[in-house]
């Protein structure tokens, strides 16, 4: 198992382009031409936008954010409008919960129809999405991107590489260490974003992986675990919505660190 991880690290380091930017630009142009609405801004988010994808299941996310000048609080009709546009253009799609999935250029794209809302005296722009059961959820795609880019600027390629490495490690071990199933790719990305910058200055990846595992274990075990946030730095990571079992996570991190220590 560790040999596979080392092989992955060796292939990864120095390879700074996993998902080409031009593909994102093509997808943005394609969707913008279909929607053809000046009141809708399109924001790419997620692993492919961040260049941290390790799985074909990490689709490109595009928030379709309507200016929402009428202050509406239910996006389901807006989602239906997008579906009708796709049907008119003969574009096949899957209607999944609060999103629409389309195929473009041999890849899947998740469209997330949403309304623009502003918080804290119009200082923070957010996106409201209504689920199929009528529940409203707030997302912060622009803030996610801003905070991610700031961390990448400060920590360079080590930040990007370690996100990919931890995704690969958690994926590789989730059959043997059940608690790792608590982490989806989005949560792994947020966990590594929460790690202080000094942990991304290291001599080798063995050192970095063990130090970060220790930091995460200690942080989650402490009363300060509530300080861990999503990348937007607003939503708490260990929330009811994310449904992460803290006890299972701690057991999994302990077992993972012990295994890596014994086999490196």
C-alpha positions as CSV (number, residue, x, y, z in Angstrom):
1,X,0.0,0.0,0.0
2,X,2.7,2.5,1.0
3,X,4.6,1.7,-2.3
4,X,1.5,2.7,-4.2
5,X,1.3,6.0,-2.2
6,X,5.0,6.7,-2.9
7,X,4.5,6.0,-6.6
8,X,1.6,8.4,-6.6
9,X,3.6,11.1,-4.8
10,X,6.5,10.8,-7.3
11,X,4.2,11.1,-10.2
12,X,2.3,14.0,-8.7
13,X,5.1,16.3,-7.6
14,X,6.0,18.7,-10.3
15,X,2.8,17.9,-12.3
16,X,0.9,21.2,-11.6
17,X,-1.7,20.8,-14.3
18,X,-4.2,17.9,-13.8
19,X,-7.2,19.7,-15.2
20,X,-6.4,22.3,-17.9
21,X,-7.8,25.8,-17.4
22,X,-8.9,26.0,-21.0
23,X,-11.4,23.2,-20.4
24,X,-13.1,25.3,-17.6
25,X,-13.1,28.3,-19.9
26,X,-14.8,26.2,-22.7
27,X,-17.4,24.9,-20.2
28,X,-18.1,28.4,-19.0
29,X,-18.5,29.8,-22.5
30,X,-20.7,26.8,-23.5
31,X,-23.1,27.3,-20.6
32,X,-23.1,31.1,-20.9
33,X,-24.1,30.8,-24.5
34,X,-27.0,28.4,-23.6
35,X,-28.3,30.5,-20.7
36,X,-27.8,33.8,-22.6
37,X,-28.9,35.9,-19.6
38,X,-27.0,38.9,-18.5
39,X,-28.5,38.7,-15.1
40,X,-26.9,35.3,-14.4
41,X,-23.3,35.1,-13.4
42,X,-21.5,31.7,-13.7
43,X,-19.0,30.7,-11.1
44,X,-16.8,27.6,-11.4
45,X,-16.0,25.9,-8.0
46,X,-14.6,22.7,-6.7
47,X,-11.7,20.3,-7.2
48,X,-11.4,20.8,-11.0
49,X,-11.4,24.5,-10.7
50,X,-8.9,24.2,-7.8
51,X,-6.7,21.7,-9.7
52,X,-7.0,19.2,-6.9
53,X,-9.1,16.5,-8.5
54,X,-7.9,12.9,-8.2
55,X,-11.1,11.1,-9.4
56,X,-13.3,11.2,-12.5
57,X,-16.2,11.5,-10.0
58,X,-15.1,15.0,-9.1
59,X,-17.2,16.9,-11.6
60,X,-16.8,20.6,-12.5
61,X,-19.3,22.6,-10.5
62,X,-20.9,25.7,-12.0
63,X,-23.0,28.0,-9.9
64,X,-25.6,29.8,-12.1
65,X,-26.3,32.8,-9.8
66,X,-29.3,35.0,-10.7
67,X,-29.1,38.6,-9.5
68,X,-32.5,37.9,-7.8
69,X,-33.6,41.5,-7.9
70,X,-37.0,40.5,-6.6
71,X,-35.5,38.9,-3.5
72,X,-37.2,35.5,-4.1
73,X,-36.5,32.8,-1.6
74,X,-37.2,29.6,-3.7
75,X,-34.9,28.6,-6.6
76,X,-36.9,25.6,-7.8
77,X,-38.7,27.6,-10.6
78,X,-35.4,29.0,-11.7
79,X,-34.0,25.4,-11.9
80,X,-37.1,24.4,-14.0
81,X,-36.4,27.4,-16.3
82,X,-32.8,26.1,-16.8
83,X,-34.1,22.6,-17.6
84,X,-36.5,24.1,-20.2
85,X,-33.6,25.9,-21.9
86,X,-31.6,22.7,-22.0
87,X,-34.6,20.8,-23.5
88,X,-35.0,23.5,-26.1
89,X,-31.3,23.2,-27.1
90,X,-31.7,19.3,-27.2
91,X,-29.2,18.9,-24.4
92,X,-29.7,15.8,-22.3
93,X,-29.5,16.3,-18.5
94,X,-30.1,14.6,-15.2
95,X,-32.2,16.3,-12.5
96,X,-30.4,15.5,-9.3
97,X,-31.7,17.0,-6.0
98,X,-30.9,20.7,-6.2
99,X,-28.6,20.4,-9.3
100,X,-28.6,19.6,-13.0
101,X,-26.0,17.4,-14.5
102,X,-25.1,17.7,-18.2
103,X,-22.5,16.2,-20.5
104,X,-20.1,18.4,-22.3
105,X,-16.8,17.6,-24.1
106,X,-17.0,14.0,-22.8
107,X,-17.2,15.2,-19.2
108,X,-20.0,15.8,-16.7
109,X,-20.8,19.3,-15.4
110,X,-22.9,20.1,-12.4
111,X,-25.1,23.1,-12.8
112,X,-26.3,24.7,-9.6
113,X,-29.1,27.2,-10.2
114,X,-29.1,29.7,-7.4
115,X,-30.1,33.3,-6.3
116,X,-27.7,35.9,-5.2
117,X,-28.1,37.1,-1.7
118,X,-25.9,39.5,0.4
119,X,-25.0,39.2,4.0
120,X,-23.4,41.4,6.6
121,X,-24.5,44.8,5.2
122,X,-23.9,43.6,1.6
123,X,-20.2,42.8,2.3
124,X,-20.5,39.0,1.6
125,X,-22.1,37.6,-1.5
126,X,-23.7,34.2,-1.2
127,X,-25.8,31.9,-3.3
128,X,-29.1,30.5,-2.1
129,X,-30.3,27.1,-3.4
130,X,-33.6,25.5,-2.6
131,X,-33.6,21.7,-2.2
132,X,-36.3,19.5,-3.7
133,X,-38.1,19.4,-0.3
134,X,-38.2,23.2,0.0
135,X,-35.2,23.7,2.3
136,X,-33.0,26.7,1.6
137,X,-29.3,26.3,1.8
138,X,-26.6,29.0,1.6
139,X,-23.3,28.6,-0.3
140,X,-20.4,30.9,-0.7
141,X,-18.8,30.0,-4.1
142,X,-16.9,33.3,-4.6
143,X,-15.6,33.3,-1.0
144,X,-14.6,29.6,-1.4
145,X,-12.5,30.5,-4.4
146,X,-11.0,33.6,-2.9
147,X,-9.9,31.8,0.3
148,X,-8.6,28.8,-1.6
149,X,-6.6,31.0,-4.0
150,X,-5.1,32.9,-1.0
151,X,-4.0,29.7,0.6
152,X,-2.5,28.5,-2.6
153,X,-0.6,31.8,-3.1
154,X,0.8,31.6,0.4
155,X,1.7,27.9,0.4
156,X,2.4,27.3,-3.4
157,X,2.4,23.8,-4.9
158,X,2.8,22.0,-1.6
159,X,-0.8,23.0,-0.6
160,X,-2.2,21.6,-3.9
161,X,-0.1,18.5,-3.8
162,X,-1.0,17.6,-0.2
163,X,-4.7,17.9,-0.9
164,X,-4.3,15.4,-3.8
165,X,-2.1,13.2,-1.7
166,X,-4.6,13.1,1.2
167,X,-7.5,12.4,-1.1
168,X,-5.5,9.5,-2.6
169,X,-4.5,8.2,0.9
170,X,-8.0,8.4,2.3
171,X,-9.4,6.7,-0.8
172,X,-6.8,4.0,-0.7
173,X,-7.4,3.1,3.0
174,X,-11.1,3.6,3.3
175,X,-11.7,-0.2,2.9
176,X,-9.4,-1.0,5.8
177,X,-10.0,2.0,8.0
178,X,-13.8,2.5,8.1
179,X,-13.8,5.9,9.7
180,X,-12.1,7.4,6.6
181,X,-15.5,7.0,4.9
182,X,-16.6,10.1,7.0
183,X,-14.6,12.2,4.6
184,X,-15.8,13.0,1.1
185,X,-13.4,14.8,-1.3
186,X,-14.9,18.2,-0.4
187,X,-14.3,17.7,3.3
188,X,-10.8,16.5,2.8
189,X,-10.0,19.6,0.8
190,X,-11.4,21.8,3.6
191,X,-9.5,19.9,6.3
192,X,-6.2,20.5,4.5
193,X,-7.1,24.2,3.9
194,X,-7.6,24.5,7.7
195,X,-4.0,23.4,8.4
196,X,-1.7,26.3,9.3
197,X,0.7,27.6,6.7
198,X,3.8,26.5,8.5
199,X,2.9,22.8,7.9
200,X,3.4,23.3,4.2
201,X,7.1,24.1,4.6
202,X,8.8,20.8,4.8
203,X,11.8,18.7,3.7
204,X,9.9,15.7,2.4
205,X,6.4,14.4,2.0
206,X,6.7,11.7,4.7
207,X,7.3,14.5,7.3
208,X,4.5,16.6,5.9
209,X,1.9,13.8,5.9
210,X,2.7,12.7,9.5
211,X,2.8,16.2,10.8
212,X,-0.6,17.1,9.2
213,X,-2.2,13.9,10.5
214,X,-1.0,14.8,14.0
215,X,-2.2,18.3,13.7
216,X,-5.7,17.2,12.5
217,X,-6.0,14.6,15.2
218,X,-5.0,17.0,18.0
219,X,-7.3,19.7,16.7
220,X,-10.3,17.4,16.3
221,X,-9.7,15.8,19.7
222,X,-9.6,19.2,21.4
223,X,-12.5,21.5,22.4
224,X,-11.3,23.8,19.6
225,X,-12.5,21.3,16.8
226,X,-15.4,23.7,16.3
227,X,-12.9,26.2,14.8
228,X,-12.5,24.0,11.8
229,X,-14.5,25.5,9.0
230,X,-15.4,25.0,5.4
231,X,-13.1,26.9,3.0
232,X,-15.5,29.9,3.0
233,X,-14.5,30.3,6.7
234,X,-18.1,30.8,7.7
235,X,-19.7,27.4,7.9
236,X,-18.5,25.0,10.6
237,X,-17.0,21.9,9.2
238,X,-18.3,19.5,11.9
239,X,-21.9,20.6,11.3
240,X,-25.1,18.6,11.4
241,X,-25.3,19.0,7.6
242,X,-21.9,17.5,7.0
243,X,-22.8,14.7,9.4
244,X,-19.2,13.8,10.4
245,X,-18.8,11.4,13.4
246,X,-16.0,12.9,15.4
247,X,-15.3,9.7,17.4
248,X,-15.0,7.7,14.2
249,X,-12.7,10.3,12.6
250,X,-10.3,10.3,15.5
251,X,-10.0,6.5,15.5
252,X,-9.4,6.5,11.8
253,X,-6.8,9.3,11.9
254,X,-5.0,7.4,14.7
255,X,-4.9,4.1,12.8
256,X,-3.8,5.8,9.6
257,X,-0.9,7.6,11.2
258,X,0.2,4.5,13.0
259,X,0.1,2.5,9.8
260,X,2.1,5.1,7.9
261,X,4.7,5.4,10.7
262,X,5.2,1.6,10.8
263,X,5.5,1.1,7.1
264,X,7.5,4.1,5.8
